[in-house]
Amino acid sequence: MIMVGVVGNRAREAIIRSQRITGLSPEVIAELVAVISPLWHGRHQAGLAARPRRRAVGAGAKHELVFVDRLLATLVNLRHGATHDVLACWFGVDRSTITRAISEVRPLLAERGCTVAPGVRLRTLADVIDHLGATRQTGIIDGTEIRVRRPATGRKDREKYISGKNKQNAVKSMVVTDAAGRLLFCSPTEPASCADITHARKLGLVKLLATGPAVEILADAGYQGLGAQTGGRVVTPPHRKFKKNPPEWYEEMHEPQRKAHFSRRIRVEHGIGHVKNWRALARHHGRREHMSDIVQAVAGLLSHQQTATWASNPQM
């Protein structure tokens, strides 16, 4: 297929070389191009073949953006939250071309899952539990919220996006890391009114822990109750028995236990912080339906870069 490039080679090379622009090293970008490009071309050809009216091979309009430019536009959009209008000016194409390119590439990035070793990816929560069991690692879970646009007045279920904690319109994702804070999984999003423990149950965490390998999962107080349902595999901070005027002996016992638990699970906050460094997750002004793909695409890209960095610097 003949494609017409828009961004010059020198400009493209400058974008790829600068990790500050895309958030990824040139080596990781090269791997993404090698893996995702055939998938994108395959889907494109399948879409053409599915049309009732067939065209001759090579007929029709030519692509204005080569695949590398489509991938770079998507990366810049996720990393810096650059609008489609800005990217259209940068790449010298129409805004609709950028919108179409991102909508095609972003799901492919989301489907890759989180990379934990070269060639090893975790795409589902079941994969994560199996990985933790096989490597005998402790997992850490926590929920994170991303602000989104408020639904229009009169729309059904308008209030379900309001967070009970922040009182803002948001969606929620459950993040799983290992004990070192390395990202293992980001779930599809739910409206922020969904409680953390309810979200975990919807994802099937209780069943996976009951039927899967014996692993330890650290969680905060928002998941209290899962420990009893999973045979103690989900560990939450000790429940406070005295809400008012606790005895001195109880404070001396409870506070060290609470601090010890939080010192172990703090690494998940570091993992969430790295995810939120991608500006697309700071606050989303677009369609809420795209949030699951955005969260999982960012998680996959971030974990891939972390794994590549760790492989090149094992002492880190």
Stockholm file with secondary structure:
# STOCKHOLM 1.0

chainA/1-316         MIMVGVVGNRAREAIIRSQRITGLSPEVIAELVAVISPLWHGRHQAGLAARPRRRAVGAGAKHELVFVDRLLATLVNLRHGATHDVLACWFGVDRSTITRAISEVRPLLAERGCTVAPGVRLRTLADVIDHLGATRQTGIIDGTEIRVRRPATGRKDREKYISGKNKQNAVKSMVVTDAAGRLLFCSPTEPASCADITHARKLGLVKLLATGPAVEILADAGYQGLGAQTGGRVVTPPHRKFKKNPPEWYEEMHEPQRKAHFSRRIRVEHGIGHVKNWRALARHHGRREHMSDIVQAVAGLLSHQQTATWASNPQM
#=GR chainA/1-316 SS CCCCCCSCHHHHHHHHHCHHHHSSCHHHHHHHHHHHHHHHHHHHHHHHHTSSSCCCTTCSCCCSSCHHHHHHHHHHHHHHCCCHHHHHHHHTSCHHHHHHHHHHHHHHHHTTCEEEETTEEECSHHHHHHHHHHHTCCEEEEEEEEECCCCCTTCTTGGGGBCTTTCSBEEEEEEEEETTCCEEEECCCEETTSCHHHHHHHTTHHHHHHHSCCCCEECCGGGTTHHHHTTTCEECCCCCSCSSSCCHHHHHHHHHHHHHHHHHHTHHHHHHHHHHTSGGGTBCCSCGGGHHHHHHHHHHHHHHHHHHHHHHCTTC
#=GC SS_cons         CCCCCCSCHHHHHHHHHCHHHHSSCHHHHHHHHHHHHHHHHHHHHHHHHTSSSCCCTTCSCCCSSCHHHHHHHHHHHHHHCCCHHHHHHHHTSCHHHHHHHHHHHHHHHHTTCEEEETTEEECSHHHHHHHHHHHTCCEEEEEEEEECCCCCTTCTTGGGGBCTTTCSBEEEEEEEEETTCCEEEECCCEETTSCHHHHHHHTTHHHHHHHSCCCCEECCGGGTTHHHHTTTCEECCCCCSCSSSCCHHHHHHHHHHHHHHHHHHTHHHHHHHHHHTSGGGTBCCSCGGGHHHHHHHHHHHHHHHHHHHHHHCTTC
//
